[in-house]
Amino acid sequence: MLFLSSWLSLGVCCLVGRLSEEADSRVKDPSILAAAAQVWSLTASNDNPLWPGWDASSTPMLFYWTDAHELLVNHPHPPAGFVRHGEWSERWGLDVHVRSGPTFVRMDGQNTALEFAGVTTLVVDAAHNTDPYQEMAMIAHEAFHVYQHIHGREKHLNEHSVTRYPVLSPPNNAGFALEAVALRDALSCDDDDEFELHVLRWLAIRRARRSGLTTEAIAYEDGNEFSEGIAEYVGYRFLEEVEGREPVVGLGQRAGFRGFADLRDYREASLEAMSESMSGRLVVNGDPYGTAPARMRLYFSGMAQALILDRLGESWHAEIFHAHNTLTSLIEEWFQADASELEELWQEVKQRALYQELLQEKQRLQEEGHLDNQERVRAILESEGTRLVFDYSSLDGTDPRFGYTPFGVRVIDAERVLYSMVPISLQLPDGSTLVQTALAPLLEDRGKRRVTFSLQSEVSRQQLTSMLAVSSLSEADGRSLSLELPGATIQVRCGTVRWLGGEVICTVLP
């Protein structure tokens, strides 16, 4: 592990005998372990009420306070620097190890599942979760990702498909908003016949909406509904199953905890979030035109489908892990509705005023998004200072491997994608790499096979020749190149570097 080796080189500053005392004083609120123990009280057994066959007892957890300290729980091989905290381990029935200093995750807000010391581990930002109920649901959500990682490898999602998803398509976005209405109606009604009618109407809307999507876009939806949607469902189910139970010791110390007598408001809030997200009213990361809202709504559409399968009485939990099954296909299989029936329901929905209102609303969103995208592209291509152009058009057609977050992407058009929110990295098939060392919006042009972004400060021709230890840039042609630029590092197996009109142009050669 790259981060692990850097930790070991830093060393451990405090004596092992004093670490528990120091951790007690530095870990701001170790009662997050009580939240974890409460989730484990339901999930860490063969009789898991949230998901049949899932036993979370062997799932490690890493709770971190960025670059301050971290708690490693139930990990089979704690790395060097972690020291067991006996009191906390005994109090919560967990194997707790503590480490202070630089943390494995160096960014705030990372709640996910990652490989840590050779084991897939649940990771939680302990400093930025303020509601204890949402925190526990989130822990259940992320813990289930570990289970999915182990048992659902064949259902791997190509996350880069988001860069080709029709993020601003009015028919697609209007259709998703209509799906939200049908799903909310289905999950809110008690009558079984009405419930099934609402689900059939949802199937009709989805079938019509997806008729305008590519196979890749549909697979992207299905993949995220499996991975994130089902994990969201597990968090929802936790809030159902924990209701009425006794809290574990120490949970009352979590700010905002009021017991488990009645959690209906939290479950209702989750359904309201589904409506807000799928309708497009929920703006994620402050960007209504990027991929974040489109990706986030799949958390909720997947959750809703899982709840529908529960109500249909289907034994679906094992079936969904089969390679070709999706949540939608399992519901379709249960209903066996013919195309004419679904088309009739869709035509009925299209006649409603809501459909035209949504279509007009999403058309305005598309127009505003296109204008905003043009401004952002112009800000990169016409920026003052020095731009870096990294050109790999001479290589074969294999796409680079990008390191990015799918919550920080703008689909500009069929050939151009804008990445932001985190520093981006890319690796070419020949091993050449470009790594941003500072955050700057990066424009990928798939047609021209290049990326462009602004450097943090100006770079002159003379500075480039000095970096390359040559008298003229042409002397470095066809050589391996290594550049440390302000805001980026470049390692190229064979290439050229030019300085032209305020641009550093690095061209990778075969």
C-alpha atoms as one frame of an Amber mdcrd trajectory, in Angstrom:
protein
   0.000   0.000   0.000   1.435   3.360  -1.061   0.024   5.274   1.906   1.149
   2.586   4.336   4.776   2.784   3.230   4.728   6.558   3.667   3.344   6.175
   7.198   6.084   3.744   8.150   8.714   6.187   6.954   7.207   8.830   9.265
   7.485   6.592  12.302   5.408   6.607  15.486   6.144   9.517  17.802   4.476
   8.381  21.034   5.403   5.481  23.291   3.195   2.406  23.018   2.526   2.444
  26.734   1.100   5.960  26.538  -0.957   5.585  23.370  -4.238   4.599  24.999
  -4.086   7.590  27.334  -3.266   9.971  24.489  -5.984   8.499  22.281  -8.522
   8.946  25.071  -7.729  12.653  25.140  -7.386  13.206  21.383 -10.226  11.166
  19.852 -12.991  13.718  20.059 -15.873  11.288  20.382 -15.086   7.565  20.585
 -18.805   6.892  21.065 -18.866   6.411  17.292 -17.813   2.920  18.344 -21.190
   2.620  20.074 -22.880   3.442  16.766 -20.806   0.742  15.076 -21.609  -1.740
  17.845 -25.326  -1.028  17.406 -25.113  -1.807  13.692 -23.054  -4.916  14.433
 -25.710  -6.077  16.930 -27.969  -6.649  13.906 -25.527  -7.481  11.128 -22.709
  -9.471  12.751 -24.427 -12.858  12.905 -25.797 -15.598  10.669 -29.294 -14.408
  11.582 -28.921 -10.976   9.941 -32.408  -9.445   9.583 -31.215  -6.859   7.027
 -29.875  -9.295   4.459 -30.138 -13.112   4.611 -26.709 -14.754   4.553 -24.717
 -11.609   5.346 -22.589 -11.869   8.461 -20.644  -8.629   8.990 -18.643  -9.912
  11.959 -15.484 -10.285   9.843 -15.793  -6.842   8.199 -13.077  -4.412   9.358
 -13.905  -0.752  10.007 -11.695   2.335   9.876 -12.984   5.539  11.498 -10.789
   8.562  10.871 -10.357  12.199  11.861  -8.369  13.604   8.937  -4.622  13.631
   9.638  -5.242  13.457  13.396  -6.101   9.914  14.434  -8.013   6.813  13.377
  -9.698   3.810  14.960  -9.258   0.430  13.288 -11.892  -2.105  14.289 -11.933
  -5.883  13.784  -9.069  -5.857  11.285  -7.205  -9.189  11.139  -3.786  -7.577
  10.525  -3.516  -4.047  11.998  -0.540  -2.290  10.354   2.424  -0.956  12.249
   1.584   2.053  14.399  -1.824   0.809  15.530  -2.071  -0.127  19.221  -4.955
  -2.054  20.751  -7.222  -0.110  23.100  -8.293  -2.671  25.673 -10.942  -0.597
  27.478 -12.830   0.357  24.316 -12.537  -3.162  22.926 -14.096  -4.589  26.076
 -16.776  -1.915  26.377 -18.179  -2.431  22.890 -17.219  -6.016  22.133 -15.046
  -4.892  19.235 -11.337  -5.298  18.575 -10.267  -1.625  18.602  -6.820  -0.353
  17.593  -5.782   3.315  17.626  -3.210   5.337  15.679  -2.446   9.052  15.769
  -0.837  11.115  13.032  -1.251  11.023   9.232  -4.338   8.998   8.341  -4.935
   6.439   5.621  -7.566   8.704   4.029  -6.337  12.285   3.668  -9.604  13.862
   2.453 -12.696  14.789   4.469 -16.046  13.156   3.822 -14.877   9.788   2.509
 -17.408   7.151   3.546 -16.721   4.088   1.446 -15.136   0.630   1.261 -11.418
   0.487   0.433  -8.546  -1.961   0.457  -6.604  -1.363   3.669  -3.638  -3.556
   4.658  -4.787  -6.203   2.206  -8.410  -6.410   3.396 -11.521  -4.645   2.088
 -12.440  -2.277   4.909 -15.383  -0.024   5.708 -14.113   3.579   5.937 -15.998
   6.363   7.724 -15.156  10.033   8.268 -15.862  10.235  12.013 -15.678  14.029
  12.164 -18.358  14.896   9.627 -21.382  12.799  10.593 -23.709  14.829  12.774
 -26.925  12.774  12.983 -26.524   9.468  14.866 -29.385   7.716  13.035 -28.125
   8.676   9.595 -24.636   7.731  10.782 -25.733   4.220  11.749 -27.662   3.778
   8.497 -24.551   4.944   6.637 -22.346   2.461   8.523 -24.727  -0.328   7.518
 -24.670   0.991   3.918 -20.873   1.023   3.715 -20.493  -2.315   5.499 -22.737
  -3.894   2.881 -20.393  -2.602   0.175 -17.731  -4.888   1.642 -20.129  -7.830
   1.303 -20.906  -6.805  -2.279 -17.213  -6.525  -3.069 -16.657 -10.119  -1.967
 -19.783 -11.753  -3.400 -20.584  -9.589  -6.420 -17.296  -9.264  -8.262 -18.867
 -10.391 -11.548 -21.262  -7.440 -11.349 -18.416  -4.909 -11.580 -19.622  -1.481
 -12.665 -17.786   0.531 -15.326 -17.957   3.844 -13.497 -16.356   5.686 -16.404
 -19.628   5.167 -18.317 -20.873   8.239 -16.470 -18.783  10.341 -18.888 -21.081
   9.166 -21.698 -24.351   9.345 -19.788 -26.979  11.847 -21.135 -26.877  13.973
 -18.009 -28.894  16.900 -19.407 -31.327  14.988 -21.669 -34.816  16.492 -21.098
 -36.765  13.273 -21.890 -34.510  11.214 -19.634 -34.624  13.654 -16.734 -38.373
  14.187 -17.072 -38.843  10.429 -17.187 -36.830   9.976 -14.000 -38.972  12.585
 -12.258 -42.096  10.666 -13.335 -40.561   7.461 -12.002 -40.140   9.188  -8.650
 -43.875   9.940  -8.492 -44.841   6.352  -9.315 -42.358   4.860  -6.855 -43.426
   7.192  -4.043 -47.084   6.351  -4.730 -46.291   2.629  -4.648 -44.319   2.763
  -1.406 -46.867   4.997   0.319 -50.077   3.042  -0.337 -51.494   0.180   1.721
 -53.863  -1.353  -0.813 -52.174  -4.245  -2.657 -54.028  -3.693  -5.942 -53.168
   0.005  -5.999 -49.589  -0.829  -5.065 -49.237  -3.165  -8.043 -50.818  -0.601
 -10.384 -48.317   2.040  -9.271 -45.436  -0.388  -9.814 -46.723  -1.263 -13.281
 -46.964   2.445 -14.068 -43.366   2.853 -12.919 -42.306  -0.033 -15.185 -44.110
   1.626 -18.105 -42.354   4.945 -17.490 -38.973   3.259 -17.113 -39.460   1.201
 -20.275 -40.349   4.326 -22.289 -37.532   6.410 -20.789 -34.915   3.755 -21.379
 -35.963   3.338 -25.008 -33.952   6.512 -25.642 -30.814   5.308 -23.835 -27.809
   3.368 -25.067 -27.067  -0.096 -23.740 -24.090   1.387 -21.873 -26.258   4.013
 -20.153 -28.789   1.395 -19.049 -25.998  -0.821 -17.721 -24.631   2.179 -15.817
 -28.011   2.701 -14.152 -28.437  -0.985 -13.346 -24.904  -1.209 -11.967 -25.299
   1.739  -9.603 -28.756   0.614  -8.532 -27.190  -2.719  -7.583 -24.169  -1.277
  -5.777 -25.396   1.974  -4.232 -29.143   1.417  -4.381 -29.104  -1.873  -2.501
 -26.633  -0.485   0.045 -29.038   2.434   0.567 -31.829  -0.112   1.039 -29.743
  -1.846   3.727 -29.463   1.476   5.587 -33.241   1.936   5.317 -33.836  -1.615
   6.569 -31.560  -0.933   9.532 -33.858   1.923  10.567 -36.782  -0.499  10.365
 -35.183  -3.355  12.276 -33.567  -1.315  15.051 -36.867   0.338  15.993 -37.957
  -0.673  19.482 -34.600  -2.188  20.445 -32.455  -1.288  23.421 -29.466   0.901
  22.532 -25.988  -0.425  23.238 -23.908   1.054  26.036 -22.598   4.529  25.310
 -24.901   5.270  22.380 -26.747   7.837  24.482 -23.566   9.925  24.434 -23.941
  10.516  20.690 -25.310  14.031  20.223 -28.880  13.923  18.936 -29.632  10.340
  19.988 -33.162   9.956  21.374 -33.620   6.211  21.511 -35.268   3.761  19.107
 -38.913   4.048  20.124 -40.168   5.461  16.806 -38.073   5.948  13.660 -40.877
   6.491  11.171 -39.789  10.078  10.567 -36.341   8.925   9.442 -37.777   6.388
   7.037 -40.196   8.970   5.689 -37.303  11.405   5.261 -35.523   8.769   3.184
 -38.539   8.467   0.873 -38.741  12.249   0.628 -35.049  12.341  -0.293 -35.843
   9.790  -3.006 -38.507  12.099  -4.449 -36.258  15.148  -4.242 -33.288  13.390
  -5.816 -35.054  11.547  -8.632 -37.101  14.627  -9.547 -33.947  16.733  -9.853
 -34.904  19.104  -7.067 -31.957  17.940  -4.965 -28.758  19.630  -6.125 -25.694
  17.553  -5.268 -22.310  19.220  -4.690 -23.818  22.541  -5.717 -23.797  21.469
  -9.382 -27.204  20.964 -11.054 -25.587  20.342 -14.472 -23.014  17.686 -13.593
 -23.148  13.943 -13.110 -23.568  14.084  -9.326 -27.394  14.468  -9.344 -27.726
  11.777 -12.031 -25.602   9.346 -10.044 -27.139  10.127  -6.647 -30.695   9.462
  -7.830 -29.667   5.864  -8.594 -29.074   5.347  -4.850 -32.761   6.025  -4.314
 -34.251   4.363  -7.379 -32.328   1.217  -6.411 -33.475   1.459  -2.797 -37.100
   1.838  -3.889 -36.951  -1.196  -6.173 -35.493  -3.306  -3.371 -38.334  -2.246
  -1.062 -40.818  -3.128  -3.811 -39.312  -6.607  -4.150 -39.686  -7.054  -0.388
 -43.362  -6.149  -0.570 -43.928  -8.443  -3.543 -42.766 -11.245  -1.263 -39.934
 -12.203  -3.549 -36.954 -14.191  -2.264 -34.635 -11.977  -4.258 -31.590 -11.402
  -2.072 -29.575 -14.284  -3.533 -30.984 -13.840  -7.043 -29.728 -10.280  -7.409
 -26.113 -11.475  -7.218 -26.517 -13.545 -10.384 -24.573 -11.891 -13.186 -27.487
 -11.049 -15.493 -30.124 -10.107 -12.918 -30.984  -6.506 -12.121 -33.506  -5.040
  -9.721 -35.635  -3.978 -12.684 -35.469  -7.387 -14.371 -36.579  -9.147 -11.168
 -39.615  -6.860 -10.877 -40.398  -7.323 -14.582 -40.168 -11.073 -14.149 -42.625
 -10.992 -11.261 -45.253  -8.983 -13.178 -44.808 -10.536 -16.627 -46.552  -7.478
 -18.105 -46.823  -7.430 -21.890 -45.602  -4.522 -23.998 -49.082  -3.363 -24.989
 -50.194  -3.051 -21.361 -47.130  -1.007 -20.478 -47.504   1.182 -23.564 -51.105
   1.946 -22.618 -50.018   3.003 -19.130 -47.240   5.169 -20.599 -49.632   6.928
 -22.968 -51.871   7.647 -20.007 -48.955   9.236 -18.125 -47.940  11.315 -21.181
 -51.390  12.884 -21.340 -51.034  14.369 -17.894 -50.077  18.006 -17.524 -47.237
  16.983 -15.230 -45.347  15.353 -18.093 -45.316  18.511 -20.222 -44.408  20.639
 -17.213 -41.481  18.387 -16.402 -40.324  18.273 -20.005 -40.278  22.072 -20.212
 -38.481  22.306 -16.864 -35.797  19.863 -18.004 -35.419  21.651 -21.335 -34.644
  24.853 -19.439 -32.143  22.906 -17.325 -30.452  21.643 -20.487 -30.235  25.127
 -22.005 -28.825  26.616 -18.808 -26.406  23.716 -18.472 -25.107  24.102 -22.018
 -24.432  27.796 -21.423 -22.687  27.093 -18.134 -20.634  24.316 -19.744 -19.489
  26.675 -22.499 -18.358  29.198 -19.900 -16.407  26.571 -17.990 -14.696  25.283
 -21.111 -13.863  28.835 -22.161 -12.410  29.512 -18.697  -9.944  26.667 -19.284
  -9.064  27.206 -22.934  -8.793  31.004 -22.664  -7.327  31.244 -19.179  -4.519
  33.617 -18.349  -1.241  32.169 -17.195   0.114  28.839 -18.422  -1.986  25.902
 -19.567  -0.807  22.327 -19.823  -1.848  20.304 -22.873  -1.136  16.598 -22.509
  -1.509  15.017 -25.958  -1.629  11.222 -26.415  -3.160  11.146 -29.909  -0.130
   9.298 -31.319  -0.879   6.219 -29.232  -3.443   3.583 -30.177  -7.127   4.056
 -29.423  -7.030   2.588 -25.918  -8.579   5.038 -23.439  -6.459   6.342 -20.558
  -7.289   5.189 -17.057  -8.564   8.170 -15.093  -8.493   8.687 -11.337 -11.416
  10.961 -10.411 -14.694  11.105  -8.518 -17.915  10.511 -10.499 -19.514  13.244
  -8.390 -17.290  15.879 -10.021 -17.861  15.383 -13.758 -19.474  17.518 -16.475
 -20.419  15.866 -19.778 -19.836  18.731 -22.232 -20.696  16.875 -25.439 -20.063
  13.523 -27.136 -16.294  14.093 -27.148 -15.495  16.386 -24.238 -15.678  15.827
 -20.483 -14.816  18.239 -17.688 -13.433  16.846 -14.418 -13.339  18.859 -11.206
 -13.768  18.547  -7.428 -10.559  16.510  -6.833  -7.098  16.467  -8.449  -7.204
  14.141 -11.469  -4.723  11.507 -12.552  -4.477   9.476 -15.737  -2.355   6.585
 -16.913  -1.738   5.648 -20.542  -1.360   2.095 -21.854   2.415   2.578 -22.231
   2.740   3.457 -18.531   3.032   7.219 -19.004   1.252   9.201 -16.298  -0.103
  12.642 -15.572  -1.004  13.496 -11.981  -2.480  16.775 -10.819  -0.923  17.875
  -7.554  -3.400  20.724  -7.096  -7.081  21.035  -7.899  -7.780  22.547 -11.328
 -10.682  21.800 -13.709  -9.416  19.413 -16.389 -10.907  19.125 -19.882 -10.687
  15.779 -21.658 -11.139  15.852 -25.439 -11.690  12.287 -26.606 -11.765  13.354
 -30.254  -8.349  15.036 -30.143  -7.131  12.595 -27.448  -5.715  15.211 -25.117
  -6.403  16.859 -21.763  -5.989  20.534 -20.901  -5.941  22.488 -17.634  -4.367
  25.566 -16.071  -1.171  25.275 -14.070  -0.911  26.926 -10.681   1.624  29.494
 -11.865   3.273  30.574 -15.099   5.993  28.458 -16.644   8.442  29.915 -19.173
  10.331  28.225 -21.982  13.544  28.771 -20.043  12.131  27.029 -16.984  11.191
  24.028 -19.106  14.642  23.700 -20.597  16.105  23.947 -17.118  13.770  21.194
 -15.831  14.815  18.937 -18.706  18.527  19.881 -18.457  18.724  20.821 -22.157
  19.635  23.993 -24.025  16.580  23.736 -26.322  13.387  21.752 -25.957  13.981
  19.889 -29.223  17.007  18.201 -27.633  14.608  16.226 -25.413  12.556  14.886
 -28.354  11.994  11.148 -28.244  13.352  10.790 -24.739  11.709   9.711 -21.527
  10.445  12.842 -19.798   9.970  13.714 -16.149   8.488  17.094 -15.270   7.532
  18.617 -11.923   5.265  21.488 -12.926   3.354  23.836 -10.610   0.210  21.752
 -10.132   1.134  18.575 -12.023   3.749  15.874 -12.441   4.400  14.107 -15.738
   6.215  10.851 -16.406   6.382   9.966 -20.118   8.142   6.939 -21.596   8.782
   8.719 -24.901   7.650  12.180 -25.921   8.243  15.831 -26.702   7.670  19.101
 -24.850   6.955  22.454 -26.468   6.195  25.925 -25.154   3.780  27.765 -27.458
   1.752  30.867 -26.758   1.487  30.331 -23.026   0.889  26.593 -23.308   3.137
  23.733 -22.238   2.384  21.009 -24.781   3.562  17.523 -23.829   3.090  15.011
 -26.648   3.395  11.299 -25.941   5.061   9.341 -28.742   4.665   5.624 -29.568
